[in-house]
């Protein structure tokens, strides 16, 4: 790939709130940042891009989303997780083609690029029946648009409906029987398929690759979790797993293990560096210490946690304990958007309602760090991704400083986090290759794809409605389970995750 020089830009290299005095030239060569130097020190190398009046930053790392939810965007509101998730994982799967999955994946990928994301982690649900062509289609979508992506095929050996308390008491017997008879791919076959995938692509060598993604402790037997951990260790891969997203899950932990899921995972030897604990909303001080000692990361999804009423993760205590925090959007079925700029903004805002001195509030600096360096660290890439510095991977975003969010320019980081939007984003580079230029996607025909997506969505809309009607049959039982769990005690030292007036 020919070298490229961004000429005359302002720079946000890492954590400095005010950026660095410029202008600078940033040289991209062989997928890396080859040099960062004052403008005019030496002639530009290769292709020169006039970057005067722009701000160059590291691309954002979206550590968690679900591409299988994109056709459900905008369909639900005011539903907690345990009621909502059944709609986006219907018992009877939609009869989608590989082309449908390709288009579905691009719904999120397009928005990701357009909002400054360069690395995306996709926790892809393949249940109840694994279709390899669907996984291949998702991978092809990321290849075509130019994103860096890690695809995790969600793995579990307990059905979702068995992973909540009181199921035997609250589900009608005929419904339990029907759910138990659902045709599904055996878990060991899914694991064998994942093992084959892990041999084919690796984050250290491939822009689109895989990671290990056990769904959640309550959906996995202990043996399954231990084997998933061994699989990640064998291939030296990141791991992500949903843990204590909701109060109901904190109750589930007490009923299943007699302790929190964090303590249970620690007892299995599951917690290690390059392990992302997704959500981690309901935590005790002991949990925070355990996570900190293990080197695992907490994956903060503030917008999703608010939309589903799950709560607010205790980010300041986690940071103070030395826990690495990264950021994610979660799926479009719950939050409607893969806009990581909004996620960084929310991370810098929502934690200001904590009962702390203002100096302890999470601010723009911590939020931007979590969205860049924190995300890279969670994936084991903290030494070569997430910063604008020589030797780092050339995953970069370029914002126009003549756009209104930066006028007048007082503090570039603050204005980037609290004011900037996709309209200010001018260019995106991944591995040194330009995938967005002048506001236009470089590698795909966006207009044609959006037209095709809209046409196909209109065709599958009746199937979506039919699946929702089937899921409606579970709603009353899940509401009763939800209410019973709200009345169950959790450890009294649990850090409050809801505003005062909400149940703990």
N, C-alpha and C positions, 0 to 999 in steps of 0.2 A: 504494500500500500504506500503511495507517495506521501512524503512528509507534508504537514500543514502547519502554518504559523498564524496564530491569532494575534494581530498586531494592535498594540495600543490600548489594551483593556484595563479596567480596574479588576481587582482580584479579591476573592474571599477564599483564602487558601485552606482554612480549617476553622479554628474557633474564635479568631479575633473579632470582637463585635463591630469594630469600625472598618474592617477590611484592611488592606495594605495600600500605602501611598503608591500610586502608579504614575504614568502608565507602564504596563508590562507587555512583553511578548510571551506567549505560551506556545512552545514547539511540540507538536505531536508527531511521533515517529514509531512505526511498528507496534501500534496499539497502546503505546505508553506515552506519558508525558516525558519528553526527552529533556526539556529545559524550561525554566521560568526565569526571565531576565528583564532588566529595564529596557524599555523600547529604545532602539537606536544603538544599542551596545554592539550588535553585529547584524548583518543583513538577515532578512527573513529566510527561512529554509523551506524549500518546496513551494506549495501553493500558499499564497498569502491571502488572508481574510482581514479586511478592515474591521477591527473590533473597537475602534474608538467609541466612546460614549456607551460602552457595554460593561456589564459585570459578569465575570466568569466564575462559576462555582462548581463544586463537585455535584454530580447527578445524585438525585434522591434514591434511596433504597427502600422499596416497599416490601417489607419482610413477611407480609401475609395477605393473601386474598384467595378467593375461590372462583375460578373462571366458570365453573358449572352453574353459577347463579346469574349470569349476565342477562339471560332472557327474562328473568324475574324482576328486573329493575323497576322500582316504583310501584310494585303491586301491594305492599304491606306497610302498615303503620300501627303503632301502639300494640305491639305483640312482643312479649318477652321471648327470650331465646328458645326456651323449651317448647313453646307453642309454634313459633315461627319456623324453626328449622325443619319441621316435617313437610312444610310446603315446598321447600327448595330441594328436598330429597324425597320425592314421592315414592310410595311403595311400588307402584307400577311405573317404571321409568318411561319417559317420553321416547317414542321411536325415532330418535335423531340419527341422521346420517353423519358420516365423517365430515362432509362439507358443512353441515350445521354446526358441528363442534369447532371447526376452523373459524367460521364466522363468529360464533359465540365468543371464542377466545379473543378475537380481534376487537370486539366491543370494548373490552377492558384495556387491551394493549394500546389501542389508539389513544384513549384518554390518558393512559399512563405516560406515554411519550409527550403528549400535549401539556402535561402538568409537571414536567421536569423529572420524571422517573427514568432512571437508566437501568436499574436492576429490580426485578420483580420475582417474588416467590409465589408460586401457584400451588395451593393445596387442592388437588384435583380429585373430587369424589368420583369413583368408578363403580359404586354399588348401585343396585344389588348385583348386576351382571357386568363383569369386566369385558370391555370391547377394546382390544389393543389398537384398532384403527382410530379410535377416539383419542387415545393418548398421543398417537403419532400425529393426528391432526392438530392438536394443541401445540405440540412442539414445532410443527411446520409454521404455524401462525407466528410464533415468536421469532423463528428464523427469518421469516419473510419481512417482518416489520423492522428488524434490526435490534430489538431489545436484548439485554442480558437477562436470562430467565433461568430459574431453578424450579423444576416441576416435581412436586411430591405427590405420588399416588397414595391417597389416603388409605391406611391399613387399619383393620380392627378385626377381632374375632368374636365380639359380642354385638348383636344387633342393636341399633340405636334405641329401640323401644325397651330393651332390657337394661339400659344404662341409667335409668331413673328409679327412685324408690316407689314403692306402693303400686307397682304395675299389676301384680296379681290381684290386688284388692280393688283397683279402680277400673281396669279394663274389662269389658264384658267377655265372658269365656269364648264366645264365638269369634270375637275380634282377635283375641290372643291366638286362637287356633289359626285363623286366617293369616295373621302376621308370621306365625311360626312356619307356615307352609310356603312362604314366599321363596320363589326360586332365586338363588344367589350363587355366585362363584365361591367355592370354598376358600377360606382364608389362606390355607397353605398354597393354593394355586396363585393367589394374588401375590404372596410373598415371593414365590418362585419367579413370577413374571417380573416383579420389581428387581430381583437380583439380576436378571438378564439385562434390564435397562441400565442398572448401575455399572455394568461392564462396558456399556457402549459409549457413555458420555460422562465426563467428570468436570466439575467447576474449574479445576486447575488448567484444563486444556480446551474446553468447549464453551462458547458463549451461551448456548442453551444446553442445560444439563439437568441433573436430577439431585434430589436429596431424599432423606428417609423421613417419612411422615406418618407415624402412628397417630391415630386421631385424637385420643384422650385416654387417660388411665381407666376411667370407668367403662370405656368401650373395649378395653383390652385385658385379657388375662395377664397375670404376672409373667407367665412363661412367654407370652407373646411380646410383652414389653422388653424382657431380657433379650429375646432373640432380635428384636428391632434394634436395640442398642448395639448388639454384637454385629449386626449387619452394617450399621453406620461406622463402627470402629474398623471393621474389616476393609471398607472402601475409603476410609478417612473422609467422611461426608458430614455435612451439617444435619441436624435433626430438628424438626419442630413438632410440638405437641400442645394441644389446648389444655389448659389447667386453670381451674377455679375462675371461670369466666363469670359465673353467677352465684348468688347465694344458694340456690338449689344445689349447685355442684358442691359447695362447701358442706351442705347437709349430706349429700350423697357420700362424700368422703368419710364422714363420721360413721355413717351406717355401714359402709363397705369395709373400711379399714380401721376405724376407731381412732383415726388421726387424719391430718390434712393430706391431700394428694402430694404435696411437695415433700412431706416427711416420708410418705410411702415410696415415692420415686427415689428419694435418697437412699432408703433402705435396700432398694434393688440395684443400686449402683448406676442409676440411669442419668443422674445429673452430672454433666461434664461441660467443659468449654465446647463451643459450636453447637450448643443445645438451646433452642429458643422456646421459652415457656410462654405460649401465646395467651394474651389477656392478663392473667395473674392479677385479678381485681381484688379478690378476697384473700387477704394475707394476714398472718400473725407475725409479730416480731421475730419469733423463732424461724418461721419460713424464710424471712428476709435474710437472716444470718446463714441459714442453710444454703440458699441460692448463692449468696456472696462467696461462701467458702468453696462452692463447687465450681465456680467459674462460668456457670450457665448465664444466659441472658433472659431478660424479661421483654416480651414483645408487646408494646403498648399500642392499643387500637382505640384511641379515645372516642372517635366519632361513632364507631360501631357500638362501643360500650354504652354511650349515651342514648343512641337510637333504640337499643333493645332494653334500656332500663337496667343494665347489668351493674352499673356503678362506675366509680372513678378509682383507678388504680393508685396506690400510694407512691407516686413517683419520687417525691423528695426523700422519703425514708430509704427507698431503694438506691437512689444515687448516693446518699450519705453513707450507705453501707458498702459502696464500691461495686454495686451490681451494674453491669452494662445494660443499658436500655436502648432498644431499637423501636422503630415505628412501623405500623402497617395500617391499611385501610379496612381490611376484612372484605367480604364479598358484596357485590352489587345488590344482592337480595335483601340485605339489611341496611346498607348505607347509601345505596344508589350511585356511588361514585368511587373511582380509584384516584381521586385527586389528592396526591400526596402533599401538595402545597397547603391544601386545606387541613390535612392531618397534622402537619407541622404547626400550623397556626393554632389548631385546637389543642395540641399538646402544650403549647405555650400559654394558653388561656385557661383551660378547664381546671388546672391544678392550683390556680390562684384563689379558688374558693376554699382551699384547705385552711384549717385553723392553725395558721402559722404566722410568724412575723413576716412582713412584706419582703424582707431581705432573703427569706427562705423560699419564696415562691419560685416555681419553675418558670424560666424566662426564655427569651428568644435564643440565647446562646445554647442552653441545654437542649432545647427542642431541635434546633438545627443540627447539633452534634448527634442527637439520637437518629435523625433522619438520614445522616450521611455516615459518619465514622461509626456510630453505634450499630447501624444496619450492617456495615461491612464487617465489623468485629463479630457480630452474631453469626455470620456465615464463615468465620475463620479467615476473613480477608482484610483485617484491620491494618496490615502492614503494606497493602498495595492497592487499596480501593477506598474511596470516600474522601480524598483530599486532592487539592491542586498542588502537586509537588513533584519534582523530578523522580522518576522511577515508579510512580503510581500509574495505574491503568487509566487510560484517557477516556473516562466516562464523565462528560462535562455538560453543563448547561450554560447558556449565554442569554442574559437578560438585557433588555434595552433600558438604559438609564434616562432616555428622553421620554419614557412612558410615565404616566401621571403618578403611579405609586412611588416613584423615586424623585419626584419634583415637589419641593426642593429636596436635595440630597443631604440629609443630616447624619444618619446612621444607616449604612447600607444593609447591615444584617437585620436591624429592627424593621426596616421598611420591606425587606424581602419576606420576612416571616409574617408581619402583621398587615401588609398592604398589597403586596404583589399578587398577581393572578396570571392565568395562562396567556392573557393578551400581552403581557410584558416579555414573554418567553420568545426568543428569536431563533435560537439554534440549540440542537441537542447532538452530542457526539457519544457513541458507544464504541469502545475499543478503537478510538481514533477515527471512526467512520461517521460522517454526518448523516443522521437519520431524520432530522428536522432542520429545514433551512428557510429563513424568511417566513416562518409560520406554516410551511408546507411539508408534509411527510415526503421523504425522498424515495422510499423503496416500495411503496404500495400505492395503488390508485384508491385513495380514500373515498372519493365521491361514489365511485362505482361499487365499492364494498358496502358503504352505508346504504345505498339503494338496495343492494341484494339482501342485506340484513333485515331491512324493513319489510321487504316482500316476504322473506321467509318467516319472519315473526308473525305476520298476518296469517300465514298458512298454519302455523302451529298454535295460534291463540286458542282455538277450540280445545286442543289437547291440554293446554295449560289449565283452562277452566275445568275440564273434566277431572284432571288430577287434583285440583283444589277441592272440588266437591267430594272426592274420595277422602281427602285428608280431613275435611270438616267432620267426618265421623269420629275422629280421635279427639277433637277439640275439648269437648266437655270433660273427658277423662283426664286429659292433660291439665285442664284448669283446676280440677280437684287435687291432682298431685301437686301442682304449683302451690295452691293454697295450703295444703298440709305441710309442705316443706317450709313455707314462710313461717309457719307456727313452730317449727322445730328449732331447738337451740343449736348454735354453733359455738366454738370456743370463745369465751367472753373477751379474750385478749385480741380478737380479730380487729384489725384497723377498720373503722367505719368507712364503707365504700359508697354510701348514699347520703344525700343531704338530710339534715335533721328533719324528723317527721316520718322518714321511711323506716321500714322494718329492718332490723339487723339480724 
